[in-house]
């Protein structure tokens, strides 16, 4: 049943009319936003609010690094591993290692916050990781395919360093524009809108070219494109375009022990997450899929327990939900990508997509559909409760995943629907729209859970926890590929492929739906999740009541933060603390 807050054409109530009016206003606003004069006015407002230098720095970070470079590395893995002649399990392992740094965001944030390097909290961390990322791009571009084929662990390590740059710069620059947004509340969401617009443009550029470049030249050439994108960030960083004050000389190159002592719970959880993420990377490369499964289940237990032990109850509950929702959607990327691009001698009668379609045009459509998902969230879902947002998008994602099974069983051919059209409808359109509809409430939920004076580090840890769920899902995915007997090299075997998809992308993700009522608050996006007493309790539990401000900007009084009504208590459906 659709939620009552979703207006129907026959809804004559005032609430329904208001929501229909909101959708219409959203459409009108979107059309007006396409006016070049409105766009130029918006850009002038961003530059006036954040300064020309920092605006250019955000372009340098989010167009080139988080946008284009990220998308190049994300998409090029498939053609690169195909050209290396490595199988789906090796591809899955590399995929797991590549994204491990995103689960280490908490440690990166805690380290930069507590150990100013050469006089700055952010500048030189960005410089160091940029050098690592640039070196990784150059090494991947120079390494001959014949040599790379013999050393998959080295390839995985180079991908790891590239993503270390992307995740670190994303986190540290995000912390800076969030700090400026606090200082200048009149900017509202201008910075966030600007950042995600720039990221989307960068992804579009990469998506439109990666398949053509890797097909007509070589996948290695993509890394030559990425190398200057990675290195260019050095220039504005060393020129001081990132607004950051130099720390006092006595605090330089030393740990802020008092801060660590006050906030030891967050720092401890960050270290546990980082150790688990590095462990996932290690077992993915050097052990069997069975060991990966055991390790994934083991660290899931450790992380859930640590979350409830180290975090206040309400933070821990939402944190664990986001971990479980991502971990239960088992990612079997290695098998799926190899199935769609398998040659006729490996999979007779299969889809046989060429790399240009699979890596370029479908991804361009996917990026565009992500924008549609953001718009749909803003004009339709924004008045839903968090529970409705998450369980409905989870259900739609599961249904969209069934399209892959339809193609695998060739049912679409029986009714005369081509593979490309079916794939675009399912994976490239419906799934991508729903994925962004699921991502947006996660961002809002994490933001509202961050305790005052600890926003940057808390956000990094909570977001890293969700990313850790994806790392676990990839580790379990390797076991599923092996367990269902999927073979992509030599004697190809896709007999268990459809059943694997049913289990990994439909049945297991559905298990997360009951947790929306058990772990999430029955609150809307414009409501506070904590009342004044709960905020004080959270500060005391985290040991930050008397610690220094992590952003250097101060924080408003707790009572002033309660500008929105708290969520209704619904003890019959959720724990009392909600």
Buried (B, 14 or more C-beta within 10 A) or exposed (E): EEBEBBBEEEBEEEEBEEBBEBBEEBEEEEEEEEEEEEEEEBEEBBBEBBBEBBBBBBBBBBBBBBBBBBBBBBBBBBBBBBBBEBBBBBBBBBBBBBBBBBBBBBBBBBBBBBBBBEBBBBBBBBBBBBBBBBBBBBBBBEBEEEEBBEEBBBBBBBBBBBBBBBBBBBBBBBBBBBBBBBEEEEBEEBBBBBBBBBBBBBBBBBBBBBBEBBBEEBBBBBBBBBBEBBBBBBEBBEEEBBBBEEBEEEBBEEEBEEBBEBBEBBBBBBBBBBBBBBBBBBBBBEBEBEBBBBBBBEBBEBBBEBBBEBBBBBBBBBBBBBBBBBBBBBBBBBBBBBBBBBEEEBBEEBBBBEBBBBBBBBBBBBBBBBBBBBBBBBBBBBBBBBBBBBBBBBBBBBBBBBBBBBBBEEEBBEEEBEBBEBBBBBBBBBBBBBBBBBBBBBBBBBBBBBBBBBBBBBBBBBBBBBBBBBBBBBBBBBBBBBBBEBBBEEEBBBEBBBBBBBBBBBEBBBEBBEBBBBBBBBBBBEBBBBBBEBBEBBBEBBBBBEBBEBBEEEBEEBEEBBEBEBBEEBEEEBEEBB
